[in-house]
Amino acid sequence: MALQGILGFESVTVAATAIGFDITPASNNGMKPQAALITVETAAIRFTTDGTTPTATVGHVVEAGGSIELADSGQCDNFLAIRRDGVSATIRVSTAASWAG
C-alpha cells in the first residue's frame, strides 16, 4: 500500500517521555491525518495506538530501521512512542489523507 494525499512530514525525537506526532489540521495542509508512515532511526522505541501510555517495557517494539503504518485517524490520534533503552530515537512521520489500495 502507499500513502495517498500526503499532508505533512515531520521529525520527532523520542526520548524518556511518551510523545506523539502533530495531527493538527493546521500542520497538515488543513486536514486531519487518516494514515501515517513512521520510520524509526537511531534506537528502538515502544509505541501504542489505543490510548495506553507506553513505557520502556510496555507497548510494541520497533527497532531502529523498522517502520510503522497507521491505517486510520484513531490510530494517528492515539499514537504515542517512548525510547526503549537509554538512547533517544528519531522518528520520521509522513501523514496522509488515506492509504491507496
N, C-alpha and C positions, 0 to 999 in steps of 0.2 A: 504494500500500500504506500501511497505517497500523500504528503500533506497537500491540501487544496485550499487556495485562497490564503496565502501567507499573510499573517497580520503583523508579526513582530519578531524580533530576535533580541536576546539579552544574555549576558554572562552573570552568573550568581556565584559568590563564594559561599561554600557550605562549610560551616565551622562547628563549634560546640553547642550552638543553639539552633533548634529546628527553624527552618526558613522555607518559604515557598518562592514562587516567581510572580512577576507582575501580571495580573489578569484584568487590570482596569481597562475599560474601553479607550480611555484617553491615550494609553500607551500602545494600543493595538489597533491602529487605524480606525478607531471609533467602534470597534466590535468586541464583544466578549469572546475569548477563545473557546472553541468547541473541541480542539485537539491540540496535542503538542508532541514534539520530538525533543527528547532531552538526551544529551550525551554527557558522559562523566569523564572528567580529566583529573589527573594528578593523584587522586587517592580514592578509596572505596567510600561509598555512602550507604545509608539505610534510608528508605522512604516509605511513606504511607499515602493512601489516597482516600481513606474513609473517615477522616477527622481525628484519628488517633495520632498523638504526637510521637514521632519516632525517637528512639534513644540509640545509644551505641550498641544496644543488644535487642532492640525491638524494631521491627519493620523489615521490608525486603532489602536484601543486599544487592548492590550493583558495584562491581569492581571498576577501577579506572579502565577506560576503553570500552565500557559497556554502554548500552542505551536503554531508554525507557520510552514507550509510546503510550500516550494518554488519549483515550478514544471518545471522551465526552466532557461537557462543561463541568459536571460534578467532580470528575477526577482532577480537572485543571484547578477548580476552586479549592479542593481539599488537599492538593499535593503539598507535602512537607518533606524536607530532607535534612539529615544531620550527618556529620562525618562519622565514620565507623570507628576509626582509630584516632590517634593524636595528630594526624596531619589533615589540614583542611583541603577540601576538594574544590574544583570549579565545575559547575555545570553550564552547558550551553543550551539555551532553550529557544526553539522556534515554535511560535504559536500559529495556529491556522483556524480557518472557518470550519474545516472538516477534513476527513480522510477521503481520498479518492479510492474507489474500489478497484 
